Amino acid sequence: MIRRSERGQAGGMEVLPFGLLIFVGGALLLVNIWGVVDTKFAADAAAREAARWVVESAGLETTPAAVRDGATAVAQATMADHGKRRPVEVTVTPADAAFVRCERISVVVETSVPAIRLPFLGGYGTPFEVRATHAELVDPTRSGVGGEATCIQ
């Protein structure tokens, strides 16, 4: 029987759990970062669609509350289409949203993403706030809209 020495042994089995812990922690971090980026893409699309809906509703008899509610519904539906079920907060500016030619309408969509999301367990930690803004002009050549088309050159 040949006896071998332990000379040259640098580390043993005690290092493997720490390596696994670092691997799992790093994987969770990357997945959560991607979740924030993916939610930002969805919020951008929601802001764009909500602003488009507000601008195209010009000429209809709408109140500022109805415009805000409609934009919120469109933004929530767009977020759901992207697989995001968290509630959104939508702000339409200007608040009175006068539908006249060349009026710039801006829509801000805000939502949150959990800091750490674990499958089957939900999210933990202080959530990241995600905000997207999109602005559109009321069509200057559209019929049925008041005002003068000053933005056409």
N, C-alpha and C positions, 0 to 999 in steps of 0.2 A: 504494500500500500504506500502510495506517494503522498506525502504531506505537503500541502501548499500553504504558503503564508498569506496573510491578508495585506501584505505590502502592496501599495499602489491603489488601494481601494479609496475612492474619494467620497462616495456617498452611497447610501443604501436605500432601502425601501421607505424610510421615513420621509424622503423627499417627494415621492409620488403623490401622496394626498395633496400636498401644497401645489404641485404642478397642475393637478386636476382642478383644484379650487381656482387657480389663476385662469385656467382655460375656460371654465364655466363662467366665471365673472366677466372675462373679456368678451365671451360670446353674448352674454346678456347685455353688456354695454353696447356692443355693435347693433344688436337687434333693437334696443331702445332708441339709439340714435337714428336708425332707419325709420322707426315709427314716427319720430318727430319730422323727419324730412318728408315722409309719405303724407303726413297730415298737412304739412305746409303746401304740398302740391294740391291736395284736395281742397284746402281753404282758398288757394288761388283760383281754382276752377269754380268754387262756390261763389266767390266775390264777383268773378267775371259774369257768371250766369245771372246772378241777382241784379247786377248793374244793367245787364242787357234787358232783363225783364222790366226793370223800372223805366228805362228809356223807351222801351216799346209800348209801355202802358200809357204813354203820353197821349193826351187827347181824350182818354176815357175819364169819366167823372169819378175821381178817386180822392179820398182824404189822405192826409199824411199818415194817419194810423193804418189805413188800408194798404198804402204803398209799403210801409214798413212790415206789416204782417205778410203781404205777398212776397216781398223780398226774402223774409225769413223762411217762408215755406219753400221757396225755390232753392235757397242756400242749403236748407236741411235736406231736401231731396237730392241735391247734388252731392252732398257729403255722404248720404246713404248709398248713392250709386258707387262711391269710391270705397264703400265698406266701413265708413266711420259713423258710429251710432251715437257719439257724444253730442250733447246739445250745443248749438251755436248761438252767438249773440251777434245780431246784425244792426249796423248803424247806417242810416241813409242821410247824406248831407247834400244840399242844405235841408234842414228839417222840414221846411214848408214846401220844398221841391216844386217850385213853379215850373210847369211844363210849357216853356216857351222855347222857340228856336235857339239853338246854340247854348242852351243851359247845360252846365257841366254838373252831372250827377255822380257822386262818389259813394261807393258802398264799402264798408269795412266789415269783415267777417272775423270773429274771434272764437276760438275754442281752446280746449286744453288737452294735453296728453299726459298720462300718468308717468311719473319719474321711472318707476320700475313696474313692468307688466309681466306677470307670470301666468303661464297657461293654466286655465281652470281655477286660478286663485284671484285674478283681478289685478288692479293696480295699487301701488303703494308709493308713498313719498309725496312731496310737494310737486304738483303737476307743472309742466312747462306750458306757458301760454303761447299760442300760435295765432298770429294776426296776418291777414291779407287784405289789401286794398286794391280796388279797381275803379276807374272813372270812365264815364262815357259821356258823349255829347248827345243832346236831343237832336235828331236829324234836322238840319236846317232846311231841307227841301221837302219835308214831309207835309202832306196836306192835313188840315184839321188842327194844326198847332198854331197858337198865337205868337205874336212877336215878329221882329224883323231879323232876317238872317244876316247878322253882322259878322259871322265867322267865316263866310265864304269870301275868298279873295279872287 
